[in-house]
């Protein structure tokens, strides 16, 4: 939670639209047990683990939105992994 809030705060200082998209990533975390863990991983991967890429990215807010939407497409995270590869954001 704190990592996510920190990412939102950093983004808010320079890019309001990105901060809003990062806030929207919170909807990835739902349920409990395995469902919660998968959602937390997707949220972390889609939004909080990626801020190191945002300062150099063109249109970071739309990129974050695309990652979030990909994470919502399937519970296993395959769409998110594919979107990360397409954006060349694999760690």
Secondary structure, DSSP 4 states (H G I P E B T S, - for coil): -HHHHHHHHHHHHH-HHHHHHHHHGGGG--SSHHHHHHHHHHHIIIIITTHHHHTTSSSHHHHHHHHHHHHHH-TTSHHHHHHHHHTT---
